[in-house]
Amino acid sequence: MKVCKECKWWKPDALLIYIGECEKKRISTRDSEGPCEAFAEKVESEFMWCSDCRETFHRSERERHKKHVTHEGARVDEDAHEYILAGD
């Protein structure tokens, strides 16, 4: 089944990777939601986001992330400082 985490338009949250935003519909969704009429297959771009490592990588490093879940980018929540612990 085609779910959000397999779609080109879905960007996972950088901290809460099971939640993300659909750039096409402009709504927040869970990674397992679907199917959807806006679904489009993912394509590899020059820079990708690895949900497993939680880092951006260049296509030249693709082999290192071969079996990982990757996306074209990640959603960065401007209010993340409200729900993460301080490093004091």
N, C-alpha and C positions, 0 to 999 in steps of 0.2 A: 504494500500500500504506500502511496506517495504521501509523506507527512512533511510537516514544516521544516524539520532539520535537514531534509533532502532537497529543499528548494533553493533556487538562486536568490530569491527575494528575502529569505529569512536570515537575520543576523542575530546570533546568540549574545546574551548579556556577557560581558567580560568576567563577571564574578559569579553570577547565577546562570550557568550554561544551559540549564533546561528551560529557561525563559528567554524569549527573544522578541524581536520586532519584525513584522512584515513590512518591508519598504514599499511594497506595491499597495497594500491596504492601509498602511499607517496605523496598525494596531499591534498590541502586545499579545503574544500567544505562547503556548507551551510547545516544546519541540516535537511532541507526539501528536499534535492536532493535524487533521486533514481528513479526507482529501479536500482540495480547494480549486476553484476555477482559475485562480491566478498562478497556479503551480508552473514552474519552469525548471528544467534540469540545471544543476550547477555546472559552471564552467570554471576551469582553472585560470586564474589571473596571475600577474607577475608577483604580487604579494598576497598571501593567504593567512587566515587566522586558524590556528590549531586549538580546538577546544580541549584536547587531552593535555597539551603542554601549557595552554593559556599564553600563547605567544604568537607574534606575527613572524612569518618566515618568507624568504624569497624562493622562487621556483627552483633555484639551484640546490636548495636544501630539501626538496620534495621527498627524496629517498628516506630521509630521517623520519618523516611523518607519514610514511607509506600506508600504514594500517590505522592511522588516527582519523578522527572526525575533523574535517576541515571545512572552512567557509570562506567566502570572498572578503569578509571583514567581521568585525564584532561591534556590538552596540555598547557604548560607554555611557553609563548613567551619571549625569552631572550631580545627582544627589547621593551617590554611593557613599560619600563620607558620613552620611546619616546612619547607615546600617552596618558599617564595618568597624572593627575594634581599632582603637588608637594604639600606636606602638610605644607608648610612654613607658 
